[in-house]
Amino acid sequence: MKASAALRDKRRERALQRAFSAPMRPEWLHTLPGWNHYSHEHLVVPSLADHPALKEEKERRKDPRLGFLGHLMMVESAAASAGMDDVLEAVLVNSRRREGLSDRVINGLSGTGKSMLLRTIGRAVQLEIEEHPHFTGSQIPVVHILAPADTDNKINWIWEIACFLGLNPEPTTEDDLMRWRSYPDLSVPVNYVLETALTRLLLVDDIQRVTPAQLAPVLHYFDYLRNRLGITTVFCGTGASSVVHEARAIADRHTIVVRQRAERLARAREQDPAHPGYTAADEKDELAYGRLPVTWLDPIPFDRHDKTSWPTVLAGYEKHLCLHNLDEKALTKHSLYLHRRTGGYFRDLSQLISQAATRAVLTGTENITLTELAAVTTSRDH
């Protein structure tokens, strides 16, 4: 046990060092130290007074503002804010129920901000639990994983949770790693830690890489976590609702149950012609069986008469642009152009603004104009 504790401490120290040195590195969001760092990370817009414009190009490349502008603070849309409220309410309700707990799904096209919303929800839950007077610091309120690279085995899913918790054994040599053919079953220690740490939320991202047949055997494990430990699972990914719903039908042998019910009602109809039997309404109800509440994110629309959606997002980004010569409303005055370039997709908009702002620092213009924007190529320019 001492050796295991020492190994966990070593991992934690290493993870924290990497998280602080590269706080935006995505892999650390899927480890406990990295997630805790992210949950408490408070990004501050660099002060222009503390970072004067530099004349030499070599000096500009070392400008501390580049790290901030390369990431930028994500700006929430109205749809994302509403979705976050819905999920937070559901987690709150689940924490007070003994039965009938419900999981959630975040769905939408690629690049609409689903992962951002998922992590924002996780951070909000974590901070709310930490503010509770009974929080001791030993709890692990939130676990954040990706669908495993090999999704065919339930053990691989549990391994992802074990990796987050720091329970996975590390190979002692490179030869040991190369000889591994399968992951050990860590379900017992994982279940124990989740129970004793009072985990309340499991975030599962990249669910689009999984087929319903691969997910179906794992759903019963997530059901166990929900019904035994009160852990709410939020599935996230493009097409997530279809994957989860079809997997649920497979896992619960739903098609067999529906067929048996239809046959039973047909026999009742034969015995009693007045019996309604199996109707089109029944079929519609069956199709909705097992569906989880879905939060859907679309690209942000552009409407010349709407002053609260697309312009609000652009204004949110403008507040974070720490450039010395930035024009007033540098982004909002190009609303239509930016929407045509990005299609209203968060990922493309953030990438475009980040690159344009970085170029403004490196070239010394310290401003974002159509020149800087046009010089950046995005995925929707082809």
VEXZAMI-503591 format. One record per residue: x, y, z of N, C-alpha, C in turn; residue in three letters. Coordinates in steps of 0.1 Angstrom, whole numbers, plus 5000, padded with zeros to 4 digits. Example, Ala and Ser with C-alpha at 12.3 -4.5 7.8 and 13.67 -1.06 7.14 Angstrom:
2
513249435078512349555078513249675078ALA
512849785071513749895071512950005079SER
***
This chain:
382
500849885000500050005000500950135000MET
502050125007502950245008503450274994LYS
503850164987504450184974503350244964ALA
502150194966501050244957500750394960SER
500750424973500550564977501650654972ALA
502950604973504050684968503950704953ALA
503550594945503350604931502250714927LEU
501150714935500150804932500550944935ARG
501350964946501851094949502851144938ASP
503651054933504551094922503851134910LYS
502751054906501951084894501351224896ARG
500751244908500051374911501051484909ARG
502251474915503151584914503551614899GLU
503751504892504151514877502951574869ARG
501751534872500651584865500451734868ALA
500651774881500451914884501552004878LEU
502751954877503752024871503452054856GLN
502951944849502651964835501352044833ARG
500452034842499252114841499552264842ALA
500452294852500752434854501652494842PHE
502552404837503452454826502652454813SER
501652374811500852374799499452364802ALA
498752464808497452444813496352414803PRO
496652444790495652414780495852274773MET
496852204778497052074772495851984775ARG
495151924764493951854766494051734774PRO
495151654774495251524780495151534795GLU
495451654801495451664816494051694821TRP
493151724812491751734817491151594821LEU
491851484817491351354819492151284830HIS
492851364839493451314851492951394863THR
492951334874492351404886493151534889LEU
494451534890495151664893494851764882PRO
494951724869494651824858493251874858GLY
492251794861490951834862490751934874TRP
491351904885491251994896491852134893ASN
492952124886493652254882492752334873HIS
492152264863491152324854489952384861TYR
489452314870488252354878488452484885SER
489752504890490052624898490852724890HIS
491052694877491852794869491052924867GLU
491753024869491153154867491953234857HIS
491553234845492353304834492053454835LEU
493153534836493053674837493553744824VAL
492853834819493253904806494553984810VAL
495553954802496854034805496654184804PRO
497254254814497154394814498054454804SER
497554544796498354614785499454704792LEU
499154754804500154834810501354754814ALA
501154624817502254534821502954474809ASP
502354484797502954424785502954524774HIS
503854614774503954714763504254654750PRO
503854714739504154664726505654664723ALA
506154554717507554534715507954574701LEU
509154624699509554674685510254554677LYS
511054474684511754374677510954244675GLU
511054184663510254064661510653954670GLU
511853934673512353834682511653844696LYS
511553974700510953994713509453964713GLU
508854004702507353974700507053834702ARG
507853744697507653604697507653544712ARG
508253624721508253584735507253664743LYS
506353734737505353814744504453724752ASP
504353744765503453654773501953664769PRO
501553764762500153764757499853664747ARG
500853614740500553504730499953384736LEU
500353344748499853224754498353244757GLY
497953364761496553384764495753394751PHE
496253474741495553484729495453354721LEU
496353264723496353134716495153054721GLY
494753074734493653004740492353074739HIS
492353194744491253284745490153224755LEU
489453304762488453254770487253224761MET
486653104763485453074755484353154760MET
483453194750482353274753481053194752VAL
480253194762479053104761477953174753GLU
477253084745476053134738474853114746SER
473753174741472453154749472053014750ALA
472252934739471852794739472652714749ALA
474052744749474852674758474552704773ALA
474252834775473852864789472552794794SER
471552794785470352724788470652574790ALA
471452514782471752374783472452344796GLY
473352434800474052414813473152424825MET
472152514824471252524835470352394836ASP
469952344825469152224825469952104831ASP
471152084827471951974833472251994847VAL
472652114851472852144865471652114874LEU
470552154869469252124877469051974878GLU
469351894867469151754867470051684877ALA
471351734877472351674887471851704901VAL
471351824903470851864917469751784921LEU
468751754912467651674915468051534917VAL
468951474909469451344911470051324925ASN
470751424930471451414943470451404954SER
469151434952468151424962467151314960ARG
467351224950466451114947467050984950ARG
466250884954466650754956466350664944ARG
465450704936465150614924464750714913GLU
464750654901464250734889465350834885GLY
466550814888467650914884467750904869LEU
468151014863468251024848469651074844SER
470151014833471351064827471051164817ASP
472051224810471851324801472651304788ARG
472351374777473051374765473251514759VAL
474551544755474851664748475151624733ILE
474351684724474451644710474551774702ASN
474951754689475151864680476151844670GLY
476251934660477251914650478651944655LEU
479651894648481051914653481452054652SER
482052104663482552244663481552344669GLY
480452294675479452384681479652414695THR
480752354702481052384715480552284725GLY
480252164721479752054730480752024741LYS
481952004738482951964748483152084758SER
483152204753483252324762482052324772MET
480852294767479752294775479852184786LEU
480252064781480451954790481351984802LEU
482552044798483452074809483052194818ARG
482352284812481752394820480752344830THR
479952244826479052184835479752114846ILE
480852034843481551964853482252054862GLY
482752174858483452264866482452324876ARG
481252364871480252424879479752324890ALA
479552204887479152104897480252084907VAL
481552074903482652064912482752174922GLN
482652294917482752414925481552424935LEU
480452394930479252394939479352294950GLU
479852174948479952074958481052114968ILE
482152174963483252214971482852324981GLU
481852404977481352514986480452464997GLU
480052334996479152285006479852275019HIS
479152305030479852305043480352165048PRO
479852055042480351925046481451875037HIS
481951955027483051915018484351915026PHE
484951795026486251775034487451785026THR
487351785013488551785004488951654999GLY
488451545005488751415000487851364990SER
486751434987485751384977486251414963GLN
485751334954486051354939484751374933ILE
484251504932482851524927482651484913PRO
483651504904483451484890484651404884VAL
484251314875485251234868484951264853VAL
486051284845485951324831486851234823HIS
486151154814486851064805486451084791ILE
487251024782486951004768486550864766LEU
485750844755485450704751486850644748ALA
487150514752488450464751488850434736PRO
490150424733490550404720490050274714ALA
489950164723489350034719488050024727ASP
486950044720485650054727484949914728THR
485549804724484849684724484649614737ASP
485449654747485449584760485149674771ASN
484249634780483849714791485049744800LYS
485949654801487149674809487949794805ILE
487949824792488649944787487950074791ASN
486650074793485950194798486350214813TRP
486350104820486650114834488150164836ILE
488950114827490350154827490450314825TRP
489650374817489650514815489350584828GLU
488350534835488050594848489150574858ILE
489750454857490950424866492050524863ALA
492350554850493350644847493150784853CYS
491850824852491550954858491850954873PHE
491450844880491650844894493050804898LEU
493850774889495250734892495450594898GLY
494450504894494550374899495150274890LEU
495450314878495950224868497450194870ASN
497850074871499250044873500150084861PRO
501250144864502250174853503150064851GLU
503550044838504549944835505949984840PRO
506649894846507949934851509049954841THR
508849884829509849904818509149914805THR
509849964795509249974782508849834776GLU
509649734780509249594775507949554781ASP
507749594794506449554800505249614792ASP
505449744788504349814781504149744767LEU
505149704760505049644747504449514748MET
504549444759503949304761502449314765ARG
501949424769500549434773499649404761TRP
498749314763497749284752496349324757ARG
496149334770494849374775494949444788SER
494049524791494049594804493549504815TYR
494049514827493449434838492149494842PRO
491249414848489949454853490149534866ASP
489849664866490049744878488649784883LEU
487549714880486249754884486049764899SER
486649674907486549674921487149794928VAL
488449824925489049944931488350074926PRO
487950074913487250194907485950214915VAL
485150114916483850124923484050174938ASN
485150114944485350154958485750304959TYR
486650354950487050494951485850584948VAL
485050544937483950634934482950634945LEU
482750524952481750524963482350604975GLU
483550584979484150654991484350794988THR
484650834976484950974972483651054969ALA
482450984970481151054968481051124955LEU
481551054944481451104931480051124927THR
479751244920478351274916478151284901ARG
479251304894479051334880480151264872LEU
479751194861480651124852480451184838LEU
481551254833481451314819482151224809LEU
481351184799481951094789481851164775VAL
483051204770483151274758483551184746ASP
483451234734483751164722482951034720ASP
481751034724480850914723480550884708ILE
480850974699480550954685481550844679GLN
482650814686483550704681483050564684ARG
481850554691481450434696480150394688VAL
480050264684478850214678477850174689THR
476550174686475550134696475849994702PRO
476349904693476649764698477749764707ALA
478749854706479849854715479549924728GLN
478650024728478250094740477250014748LEU
476449934742475349864749475849784761ALA
476849704760477249624772477749714784PRO
478249844780478749934790477650004798VAL
476550024791475450104797474950044810LEU
474949914811474549854824475549884835HIS
476849904832477749944842477450094846TYR
477150174836476750314840475450314848PHE
474550224845473350214852473650174867ASP
474650084869475050044882475550164890TYR
476450244883476950364890475850464894LEU
474850474885473750564888472850514899ARG
472450384898471450334907472050294920ASN
473350264921473950224933474650334940ARG
475350424932476150534938475550664936LEU
474450684928473950814925474750894916GLY
475450834907476350914898475550934885ILE
475451064881474851104869475851094858THR
475551034846476451034835475951124824THR
476851204819476551294807477351244795VAL
476651204785477251154773477351274763PHE
478451294756478651404748479351364734CYS
478851414723479451384711478551414699GLY
479051424687478251434675477451314673THR
476051324672475251204671475051124684GLY
475351184695475351114708474051054711ALA
472951134708471651084712471250954705SER
471650954692471350824684472050714689SER
473350734692474250624697473750564710VAL
473450664719472950614733471550554732VAL
470650604725469350554724469350414718HIS
470050394707470150264700470850164710GLU
471850214716472550124726471650084737ALA
470850174742469850134752468850034748ARG
468350044735467449944730468149804730ALA
469349804726470149674726470349624740ILE
470849704748471149664762469949614769ALA
468849674767467649634775466749534767ASP
467249474756466449384748465149444744ARG
465149574741463949644740463049594728HIS
463749564717462949514705462249384708THR
462849294716462149174720460949204729ILE
461149294738460049324747458849394739VAL
459249484730458149544722457449444714VAL
458149344708457449244699456549164708ARG
457049124720456149044729454949114733GLN
455149244736453949324740452949334728ARG
453449354716452549364704451749234702ALA
452549124704451848994702450748974713GLU
451049014725450148994736448849084734ARG
449049204729447849294726447149234714LEU
447749174705447049124693446249004697ALA
446748914706445848804711444648864719ARG
444848964727443749024734442749084725ALA
443149134713442249184703441449074697ARG
442048954695441348844689440248794699GLU
440648794712439648744721438548844724GLN
438848974723437849074725437949184714ASP
437049174704437149274693437149414698PRO
436549444710436549584715437849634720ALA
438749534722440049574728440849664718HIS
441449774722442149854712443349794705PRO
443849694711445049624705446249714704GLY
447149694694448349764693448149874682TYR
448250004686447950114677449150184673THR
448950284663450050364659450650444670ALA
449750494679450150564691451050484700ALA
450750354701451650264709453050254703ASP
453050244690454350234683455150364685GLU
454450474684455150604686455750604700LYS
454950564710455450564724456650464726ASP
456650354719457750254720459050314714GLU
458850394703460050454697460750554707LEU
459950614715460450704725460950644738ALA
460850514738461350434750462750464753TYR
463050484766464450494770465250614766GLY
464550714759465250834754465650924766ARG
466950964766467451054776467251194772LEU
467151284782467051424779468251474771PRO
468051544760469051584751469251734751VAL
470451784753470751924750471451934737THR
470852014728471352014714471952154711TRP
473152154706473852274702473952284687LEU
473452394682473552424668474552534665ASP
475052554653475752674650474952804653PRO
475652904658474953024661474453094649ILE
473153124648472553184635472853334635PRO
472853384623473053534621471653594616PHE
471353694624470053764621470353914623ASP
470153994612470454134613469654204623ARG
468454144627467554214636467754154651HIS
468654054652468853994665470154054671ASP
470054124681471154194688471654114700LYS
471153994702471553924715472253794713THR
472453744701473053614699474453624693SER
474553634680475853644673476653764678TRP
476053884677476854004682477353994696PRO
476553934705476953914719478153824720THR
478153724712479353634713480653704708VAL
480453784697481653864692482053964703LEU
481154034709481454134719482154064731ALA
481753944734482453864745483953844742GLY
484153804729485553784725486353914725TYR
485754024721486454154721486954194734GLU
486254164745486654204758487954134762LYS
488354024756489453944759490653974750HIS
490554064741491654084731492554194737LEU
493654154742494554244749495554294738CYS
495054384729495854444719495854594721LEU
497054654718497254804722496454894712HIS
496354854700495654944690494354894685ASN
493654814694492454754689491354854687LEU
490754854675489654944672488454914680ASP
487555014682486354994689485454904681GLU
484854804687483954704680484754644668LYS
485954604671486754544660486154424654ALA
485454344662484854224657483354244653LEU
482654314662481154324659480854404647THR
481754494643481454564630481654484618LYS
482254364620482454264609481554144611HIS
480454164617479554044621479253954609SER
478754014599478353934587479553864581LEU
480653934579481853874574482253754582TYR
482353764595482753664604481853544604LEU
480553574603479553454602479753384589HIS
479953454578480153384565481453304565ARG
482453354572483753274573483653154582ARG
482853164592482853054602481552974603THR
480453024596479252954597478552954610GLY
479053034619478453034633478952924642GLY
480052854638480652744646481652804655TYR
481552764668482352814679483852784676PHE
484152664672485552624670486252704660ARG
485552724648486152804637486252954641ASP
485253004648485353144652486553164662LEU
486653084672487753094681489053084675SER
489252984665490452964658490853094650GLN
489853144643490053264634490453384643LEU
489753404654490153524662491453504669ILE
491753384674493053354680494253384671SER
494053324658495153344649495353484644GLN
494253554643494353694638494953784650ALA
494553754662495153824673496653794675ALA
497053674673498453634674499253704663THR
498653704651499353774640499453924642ARG
498453984649498554124652499754154662ALA
499954064671501054084680502454064673VAL
502553954665503753924659504154024648LEU
503154084641503454184631503654324637THR
503154344649503254474655502054564652GLY
501054524645499954604642499054634654THR
499054524663498254534676496754574673GLU
496254524662494854544659494354434650ASN
493054404651492454304642491554384632ILE
491954374619491154434608490854324598THR
490254354588489954254577491254204571LEU
492254274572493554234567494054114575THR
494054124588494454014597493553894595GLU
492253924595491253814594491353734581LEU
491553814570491653754556492953664555ALA
493953694563495253624562495153484568ALA
494053464576493953334583493053244575VAL
493453114574492653014567491952924577THR
490652914576489952824585489352704577THR
488852604585488352484579487252504569SER
486552624570485352644562485652734550ARG
486952754547487352834536487552754523ASP
487252624524487552534513486252484507HIS
***
